[in-house]
Amino acid sequence: MQMEYDSIRKEQIKVATELAYSEVISYNKKNLERELQNESRQYSRQQSRTKRREEEI
């Protein structure tokens, strides 16, 4: 009985660890996508500001 418990416990730890890895990867992916969108918007704003300045001149 103890051997079965130990085996199940090891599997439980393994699954919990893999789940934690998966959650971190998912969070990092969403965060990267958010950062890239922010950079893209910032670049677009800078381009439109530059274009307006050129038009004013």
Gaussian input, Z-matrix of N, CA and C with variables (Angstrom, degrees):
# hf/3-21g

backbone

0 1
 N
 C     1     B1
 C     2     B2     1     A1
 N     3     B3     2     A2     1     D1
 C     4     B4     3     A3     2     D2
 C     5     B5     4     A4     3     D3
 N     6     B6     5     A5     4     D4
 C     7     B7     6     A6     5     D5
 C     8     B8     7     A7     6     D6
 N     9     B9     8     A8     7     D7
 C    10    B10     9     A9     8     D8
 C    11    B11    10    A10     9     D9
 N    12    B12    11    A11    10    D10
 C    13    B13    12    A12    11    D11
 C    14    B14    13    A13    12    D12
 N    15    B15    14    A14    13    D13
 C    16    B16    15    A15    14    D14
 C    17    B17    16    A16    15    D15
 N    18    B18    17    A17    16    D16
 C    19    B19    18    A18    17    D17
 C    20    B20    19    A19    18    D18
 N    21    B21    20    A20    19    D19
 C    22    B22    21    A21    20    D20
 C    23    B23    22    A22    21    D21
 N    24    B24    23    A23    22    D22
 C    25    B25    24    A24    23    D23
 C    26    B26    25    A25    24    D24
 N    27    B27    26    A26    25    D25
 C    28    B28    27    A27    26    D26
 C    29    B29    28    A28    27    D27
 N    30    B30    29    A29    28    D28
 C    31    B31    30    A30    29    D29
 C    32    B32    31    A31    30    D30
 N    33    B33    32    A32    31    D31
 C    34    B34    33    A33    32    D32
 C    35    B35    34    A34    33    D33
 N    36    B36    35    A35    34    D34
 C    37    B37    36    A36    35    D35
 C    38    B38    37    A37    36    D36
 N    39    B39    38    A38    37    D37
 C    40    B40    39    A39    38    D38
 C    41    B41    40    A40    39    D39
 N    42    B42    41    A41    40    D40
 C    43    B43    42    A42    41    D41
 C    44    B44    43    A43    42    D42
 N    45    B45    44    A44    43    D43
 C    46    B46    45    A45    44    D44
 C    47    B47    46    A46    45    D45
 N    48    B48    47    A47    46    D46
 C    49    B49    48    A48    47    D47
 C    50    B50    49    A49    48    D48
 N    51    B51    50    A50    49    D49
 C    52    B52    51    A51    50    D50
 C    53    B53    52    A52    51    D51
 N    54    B54    53    A53    52    D52
 C    55    B55    54    A54    53    D53
 C    56    B56    55    A55    54    D54
 N    57    B57    56    A56    55    D55
 C    58    B58    57    A57    56    D56
 C    59    B59    58    A58    57    D57
 N    60    B60    59    A59    58    D58
 C    61    B61    60    A60    59    D59
 C    62    B62    61    A61    60    D60
 N    63    B63    62    A62    61    D61
 C    64    B64    63    A63    62    D62
 C    65    B65    64    A64    63    D63
 N    66    B66    65    A65    64    D64
 C    67    B67    66    A66    65    D65
 C    68    B68    67    A67    66    D66
 N    69    B69    68    A68    67    D67
 C    70    B70    69    A69    68    D68
 C    71    B71    70    A70    69    D69
 N    72    B72    71    A71    70    D70
 C    73    B73    72    A72    71    D71
 C    74    B74    73    A73    72    D72
 N    75    B75    74    A74    73    D73
 C    76    B76    75    A75    74    D74
 C    77    B77    76    A76    75    D75
 N    78    B78    77    A77    76    D76
 C    79    B79    78    A78    77    D77
 C    80    B80    79    A79    78    D78
 N    81    B81    80    A80    79    D79
 C    82    B82    81    A81    80    D80
 C    83    B83    82    A82    81    D81
 N    84    B84    83    A83    82    D82
 C    85    B85    84    A84    83    D83
 C    86    B86    85    A85    84    D84
 N    87    B87    86    A86    85    D85
 C    88    B88    87    A87    86    D86
 C    89    B89    88    A88    87    D87
 N    90    B90    89    A89    88    D88
 C    91    B91    90    A90    89    D89
 C    92    B92    91    A91    90    D90
 N    93    B93    92    A92    91    D91
 C    94    B94    93    A93    92    D92
 C    95    B95    94    A94    93    D93
 N    96    B96    95    A95    94    D94
 C    97    B97    96    A96    95    D95
 C    98    B98    97    A97    96    D96
 N    99    B99    98    A98    97    D97
 C   100   B100    99    A99    98    D98
 C   101   B101   100   A100    99    D99
 N   102   B102   101   A101   100   D100
 C   103   B103   102   A102   101   D101
 C   104   B104   103   A103   102   D102
 N   105   B105   104   A104   103   D103
 C   106   B106   105   A105   104   D104
 C   107   B107   106   A106   105   D105
 N   108   B108   107   A107   106   D106
 C   109   B109   108   A108   107   D107
 C   110   B110   109   A109   108   D108
 N   111   B111   110   A110   109   D109
 C   112   B112   111   A111   110   D110
 C   113   B113   112   A112   111   D111
 N   114   B114   113   A113   112   D112
 C   115   B115   114   A114   113   D113
 C   116   B116   115   A115   114   D114
 N   117   B117   116   A116   115   D115
 C   118   B118   117   A117   116   D116
 C   119   B119   118   A118   117   D117
 N   120   B120   119   A119   118   D118
 C   121   B121   120   A120   119   D119
 C   122   B122   121   A121   120   D120
 N   123   B123   122   A122   121   D121
 C   124   B124   123   A123   122   D122
 C   125   B125   124   A124   123   D123
 N   126   B126   125   A125   124   D124
 C   127   B127   126   A126   125   D125
 C   128   B128   127   A127   126   D126
 N   129   B129   128   A128   127   D127
 C   130   B130   129   A129   128   D128
 C   131   B131   130   A130   129   D129
 N   132   B132   131   A131   130   D130
 C   133   B133   132   A132   131   D131
 C   134   B134   133   A133   132   D132
 N   135   B135   134   A134   133   D133
 C   136   B136   135   A135   134   D134
 C   137   B137   136   A136   135   D135
 N   138   B138   137   A137   136   D136
 C   139   B139   138   A138   137   D137
 C   140   B140   139   A139   138   D138
 N   141   B141   140   A140   139   D139
 C   142   B142   141   A141   140   D140
 C   143   B143   142   A142   141   D141
 N   144   B144   143   A143   142   D142
 C   145   B145   144   A144   143   D143
 C   146   B146   145   A145   144   D144
 N   147   B147   146   A146   145   D145
 C   148   B148   147   A147   146   D146
 C   149   B149   148   A148   147   D147
 N   150   B150   149   A149   148   D148
 C   151   B151   150   A150   149   D149
 C   152   B152   151   A151   150   D150
 N   153   B153   152   A152   151   D151
 C   154   B154   153   A153   152   D152
 C   155   B155   154   A154   153   D153
 N   156   B156   155   A155   154   D154
 C   157   B157   156   A156   155   D155
 C   158   B158   157   A157   156   D156
 N   159   B159   158   A158   157   D157
 C   160   B160   159   A159   158   D158
 C   161   B161   160   A160   159   D159
 N   162   B162   161   A161   160   D160
 C   163   B163   162   A162   161   D161
 C   164   B164   163   A163   162   D162
 N   165   B165   164   A164   163   D163
 C   166   B166   165   A165   164   D164
 C   167   B167   166   A166   165   D165
 N   168   B168   167   A167   166   D166
 C   169   B169   168   A168   167   D167
 C   170   B170   169   A169   168   D168

   B1=1.4552
   B2=1.5341
   B3=1.3131
   B4=1.4560
   B5=1.5295
   B6=1.3242
   B7=1.4600
   B8=1.5277
   B9=1.3269
   B10=1.4684
   B11=1.5213
   B12=1.3276
   B13=1.4551
   B14=1.5297
   B15=1.3231
   B16=1.4620
   B17=1.5267
   B18=1.3261
   B19=1.4551
   B20=1.5292
   B21=1.3173
   B22=1.4640
   B23=1.5260
   B24=1.3176
   B25=1.4662
   B26=1.5342
   B27=1.3309
   B28=1.4602
   B29=1.5286
   B30=1.3210
   B31=1.4673
   B32=1.5277
   B33=1.3238
   B34=1.4574
   B35=1.5334
   B36=1.3071
   B37=1.4699
   B38=1.5229
   B39=1.3269
   B40=1.4613
   B41=1.5293
   B42=1.3231
   B43=1.4639
   B44=1.5358
   B45=1.3188
   B46=1.4694
   B47=1.5225
   B48=1.3162
   B49=1.4603
   B50=1.5203
   B51=1.3185
   B52=1.4637
   B53=1.5268
   B54=1.3241
   B55=1.4606
   B56=1.5261
   B57=1.3233
   B58=1.4698
   B59=1.5293
   B60=1.3324
   B61=1.4668
   B62=1.5271
   B63=1.3150
   B64=1.4633
   B65=1.5269
   B66=1.3244
   B67=1.4646
   B68=1.5280
   B69=1.3287
   B70=1.4613
   B71=1.5254
   B72=1.3140
   B73=1.4675
   B74=1.5267
   B75=1.3088
   B76=1.4664
   B77=1.5281
   B78=1.3213
   B79=1.4643
   B80=1.5252
   B81=1.3224
   B82=1.4654
   B83=1.5266
   B84=1.3299
   B85=1.4663
   B86=1.5298
   B87=1.3255
   B88=1.4634
   B89=1.5216
   B90=1.3239
   B91=1.4585
   B92=1.5297
   B93=1.3176
   B94=1.4625
   B95=1.5230
   B96=1.3305
   B97=1.4651
   B98=1.5262
   B99=1.3223
   B100=1.4642
   B101=1.5252
   B102=1.3239
   B103=1.4599
   B104=1.5300
   B105=1.3247
   B106=1.4714
   B107=1.5219
   B108=1.3202
   B109=1.4695
   B110=1.5296
   B111=1.3324
   B112=1.4667
   B113=1.5208
   B114=1.3217
   B115=1.4625
   B116=1.5255
   B117=1.3159
   B118=1.4562
   B119=1.5275
   B120=1.3206
   B121=1.4643
   B122=1.5298
   B123=1.3260
   B124=1.4590
   B125=1.5260
   B126=1.3106
   B127=1.4664
   B128=1.5281
   B129=1.3213
   B130=1.4701
   B131=1.5197
   B132=1.3225
   B133=1.4681
   B134=1.5219
   B135=1.3210
   B136=1.4634
   B137=1.5230
   B138=1.3178
   B139=1.4654
   B140=1.5262
   B141=1.3195
   B142=1.4640
   B143=1.5289
   B144=1.3297
   B145=1.4669
   B146=1.5264
   B147=1.3236
   B148=1.4635
   B149=1.5197
   B150=1.3179
   B151=1.4698
   B152=1.5316
   B153=1.3245
   B154=1.4687
   B155=1.5253
   B156=1.3260
   B157=1.4653
   B158=1.5228
   B159=1.3147
   B160=1.4658
   B161=1.5230
   B162=1.3219
   B163=1.4644
   B164=1.5430
   B165=1.3280
   B166=1.4640
   B167=1.5177
   B168=1.3045
   B169=1.4804
   B170=1.4826
   A1=110.76
   A2=116.77
   A3=121.04
   A4=111.31
   A5=116.64
   A6=120.45
   A7=110.50
   A8=116.80
   A9=120.21
   A10=110.76
   A11=116.07
   A12=121.05
   A13=110.17
   A14=116.62
   A15=121.22
   A16=111.08
   A17=116.31
   A18=121.04
   A19=110.70
   A20=116.52
   A21=121.03
   A22=110.10
   A23=117.06
   A24=121.45
   A25=110.39
   A26=117.51
   A27=120.90
   A28=110.47
   A29=116.31
   A30=120.54
   A31=110.24
   A32=116.70
   A33=121.44
   A34=110.45
   A35=116.82
   A36=121.03
   A37=110.07
   A38=116.41
   A39=120.98
   A40=110.81
   A41=117.24
   A42=121.57
   A43=110.29
   A44=117.15
   A45=120.29
   A46=110.70
   A47=117.10
   A48=121.35
   A49=110.77
   A50=117.03
   A51=120.77
   A52=111.20
   A53=116.75
   A54=120.67
   A55=110.29
   A56=116.77
   A57=120.40
   A58=110.27
   A59=117.06
   A60=120.52
   A61=110.43
   A62=115.60
   A63=120.85
   A64=111.20
   A65=116.76
   A66=120.68
   A67=111.30
   A68=116.85
   A69=120.60
   A70=109.87
   A71=116.90
   A72=120.67
   A73=110.38
   A74=116.74
   A75=120.94
   A76=110.55
   A77=116.92
   A78=120.67
   A79=110.26
   A80=116.52
   A81=120.31
   A82=111.58
   A83=116.69
   A84=120.49
   A85=110.50
   A86=117.21
   A87=120.52
   A88=111.05
   A89=116.32
   A90=120.34
   A91=110.82
   A92=117.54
   A93=121.21
   A94=110.41
   A95=117.12
   A96=120.26
   A97=110.61
   A98=117.23
   A99=121.51
   A100=110.58
   A101=116.39
   A102=119.96
   A103=111.87
   A104=116.64
   A105=119.97
   A106=111.37
   A107=116.74
   A108=119.64
   A109=110.44
   A110=115.94
   A111=119.22
   A112=111.05
   A113=117.12
   A114=120.56
   A115=111.02
   A116=116.65
   A117=120.80
   A118=110.53
   A119=117.19
   A120=120.51
   A121=111.09
   A122=115.57
   A123=119.13
   A124=110.56
   A125=117.71
   A126=121.71
   A127=110.18
   A128=116.26
   A129=120.48
   A130=110.82
   A131=117.45
   A132=120.53
   A133=110.75
   A134=116.41
   A135=119.68
   A136=110.84
   A137=116.34
   A138=119.95
   A139=110.77
   A140=116.70
   A141=118.69
   A142=110.63
   A143=117.95
   A144=120.72
   A145=110.15
   A146=116.15
   A147=120.66
   A148=110.00
   A149=116.62
   A150=120.32
   A151=110.73
   A152=116.48
   A153=119.98
   A154=111.71
   A155=116.51
   A156=119.66
   A157=110.72
   A158=116.34
   A159=119.70
   A160=110.82
   A161=116.34
   A162=120.52
   A163=110.77
   A164=116.27
   A165=120.33
   A166=110.72
   A167=115.63
   A168=120.43
   A169=110.47
   D1=-42.43
   D2=179.86
   D3=-63.20
   D4=-38.27
   D5=179.22
   D6=-63.73
   D7=-41.33
   D8=177.42
   D9=-62.95
   D10=-43.45
   D11=179.41
   D12=-60.31
   D13=-46.76
   D14=-179.75
   D15=-61.19
   D16=-41.51
   D17=179.60
   D18=-64.64
   D19=-45.09
   D20=178.92
   D21=-64.57
   D22=-40.37
   D23=-179.52
   D24=-63.49
   D25=-42.82
   D26=178.48
   D27=-62.06
   D28=-42.85
   D29=179.01
   D30=-64.46
   D31=-39.56
   D32=178.84
   D33=-62.57
   D34=-43.30
   D35=178.68
   D36=-63.72
   D37=-42.32
   D38=179.51
   D39=-61.37
   D40=-46.56
   D41=-179.10
   D42=-65.09
   D43=-41.27
   D44=179.23
   D45=-63.25
   D46=-40.29
   D47=178.50
   D48=-64.93
   D49=-45.13
   D50=178.98
   D51=-63.21
   D52=-37.89
   D53=177.33
   D54=-64.00
   D55=-43.05
   D56=178.36
   D57=-61.16
   D58=-44.45
   D59=177.07
   D60=-58.06
   D61=-45.25
   D62=-178.78
   D63=-61.82
   D64=-42.03
   D65=179.76
   D66=-64.97
   D67=-40.45
   D68=179.05
   D69=-65.14
   D70=-44.45
   D71=179.49
   D72=-62.02
   D73=-42.90
   D74=179.40
   D75=-62.48
   D76=-45.21
   D77=178.78
   D78=-61.83
   D79=-46.05
   D80=-179.09
   D81=-62.16
   D82=-38.57
   D83=178.62
   D84=-63.75
   D85=-46.70
   D86=179.28
   D87=-63.69
   D88=-40.38
   D89=-179.85
   D90=-66.03
   D91=-41.37
   D92=177.60
   D93=-62.25
   D94=-44.39
   D95=178.59
   D96=-60.25
   D97=-41.04
   D98=179.09
   D99=-64.35
   D100=-44.62
   D101=179.51
   D102=-63.68
   D103=-40.35
   D104=178.69
   D105=-65.25
   D106=-39.20
   D107=177.12
   D108=-63.93
   D109=-42.22
   D110=178.66
   D111=-62.19
   D112=-43.62
   D113=178.56
   D114=-62.78
   D115=-40.49
   D116=179.66
   D117=-64.04
   D118=-44.87
   D119=178.22
   D120=-63.03
   D121=-41.64
   D122=179.11
   D123=-63.38
   D124=-42.49
   D125=178.36
   D126=-62.19
   D127=-43.42
   D128=179.83
   D129=-62.63
   D130=-41.75
   D131=178.34
   D132=-63.25
   D133=-42.14
   D134=179.06
   D135=-63.08
   D136=-40.79
   D137=179.67
   D138=-64.65
   D139=-41.74
   D140=-179.08
   D141=-68.88
   D142=-35.07
   D143=176.60
   D144=-64.60
   D145=-43.97
   D146=179.66
   D147=-62.43
   D148=-42.16
   D149=-179.15
   D150=-64.42
   D151=-42.05
   D152=178.31
   D153=-63.11
   D154=-41.79
   D155=178.30
   D156=-62.34
   D157=-42.13
   D158=179.41
   D159=-63.70
   D160=-37.33
   D161=179.59
   D162=-68.89
   D163=-33.10
   D164=-179.68
   D165=-69.79
   D166=-30.15
   D167=-177.39
   D168=-80.98

